[in-house]
Amino acid sequence: MKHFSFTNYYVCSYIKGRGFYIIFGCIRFLIFNRSLSFLLYFMMTTSDGIEMMTASEKYPKIMIYAHWLTLVFVLIAYFTSEAHIEDSLGGQVHVIAGGLVFIFFYVRLILLMWFKAQIPTVSYISELQKTAFTLMKGALYTGLFVVPVLGWFTFASTHESFDLLGIELPKVLFIPNVNFGEIHPIIANIFMTLIGLHALAALVHHFILKDGILKSMK
């Protein structure tokens, strides 16, 4: 076991793009497959109808900023995930972005509780859509916590101690005998796929259902 400090910066030349294929591949499939578009429309309107949201029914500004900043940090972490952590700028950026994702997980939980009464709602949506929304929201918040923690365990399993920008990170007292180096990217890819599906659902609401839900986060 050794100590490592994220203080030496190197240029990382590796640019990763497979995350774009996850999101835009889903979008392209939706656009060019009419049967899928019809199915999604049917699934989302199998109740009495969907109530239009007005321009005033928006999330509080601070929640909107937190939402999009979280997405930025997630994308940065994902696109730098294959950079070598110990000797590349990309690796250090990956760790910093992952740490910010972890911090914003708690920030967003606090904001959810603080502004609970101000969160916009849609009265008329199908039970299927309510269930899908609840499951997706839970999965996304779980990912915001689990993926950074697995990354932390991955590095802690090979280093006795390490610091980030001169700040020593807490030590992990117990590391299970598990290959976190393999588990971390698998869970991260599943998480990114969920984000792609979340983005796809938002586009369906905006372009097909036209219910104003996407505008509530703008």
Secondary structure, DSSP 8 states (H G I E B T S, - for coil): --EEEET----------HHHHHHHHHHHHHHH-HHHHHHHHHHTT-SS------TT----HHHHHHHHHHHHHHHHHHHTTTS-SSS-HHHHHHHHHHHHHHHHHHHHHHHHHHTGGGS---SS--HHHHHHHHHHHHHHHHHHHHHHHHHHHHHHTT-SEEEETTEE----S---SS-HHHHHHHHHHHHHHHHHHHHHHHHIIIIII--STGGGG-
